[in-house]
Amino acid sequence: MQVKHAQYNDRKANEQAVIIKHKFIHQSAYQKTHQYNETALFFLKNAIKHYNKRSDEHGQAVEPGSKIVMSVIINIK
């Protein structure tokens, strides 16, 4: 099993990506494959929602997807 994340454009978001990656791995250790996939999707959706709603340093709303580059590849063997 591999979980890979592309880099976010800022340090705080990168830290969150690492946390999400660890949650994927820890959750999967105790769950069946279909439950694991649902858990991974849940964390991914929440991360995208959270970072799409945030503002930049000048208080301007960030356009959805404009500052986030995130891809997750999950291979379960």
ChimeraX attribute file (.defattr): number of C-alpha atoms within 10 A of each C-alpha:
attribute: neighborCount
match mode: 1-to-1
recipient: residues
	/A:1	9
	/A:2	12
	/A:3	16
	/A:4	14
	/A:5	16
	/A:6	13
	/A:7	16
	/A:8	18
	/A:9	13
	/A:10	10
	/A:11	10
	/A:12	9
	/A:13	17
	/A:14	16
	/A:15	13
	/A:16	14
	/A:17	21
	/A:18	14
	/A:19	12
	/A:20	19
	/A:21	19
	/A:22	13
	/A:23	14
	/A:24	22
	/A:25	15
	/A:26	12
	/A:27	15
	/A:28	19
	/A:29	10
	/A:30	10
	/A:31	12
	/A:32	10
	/A:33	13
	/A:34	10
	/A:35	13
	/A:36	19
	/A:37	16
	/A:38	11
	/A:39	16
	/A:40	21
	/A:41	14
	/A:42	12
	/A:43	17
	/A:44	18
	/A:45	10
	/A:46	12
	/A:47	16
	/A:48	15
	/A:49	13
	/A:50	10
	/A:51	18
	/A:52	17
	/A:53	13
	/A:54	14
	/A:55	12
	/A:56	11
	/A:57	8
	/A:58	6
	/A:59	8
	/A:60	9
	/A:61	12
	/A:62	16
	/A:63	14
	/A:64	13
	/A:65	13
	/A:66	9
	/A:67	15
	/A:68	18
	/A:69	12
	/A:70	17
	/A:71	13
	/A:72	14
	/A:73	11
	/A:74	14
	/A:75	9
	/A:76	11
	/A:77	6
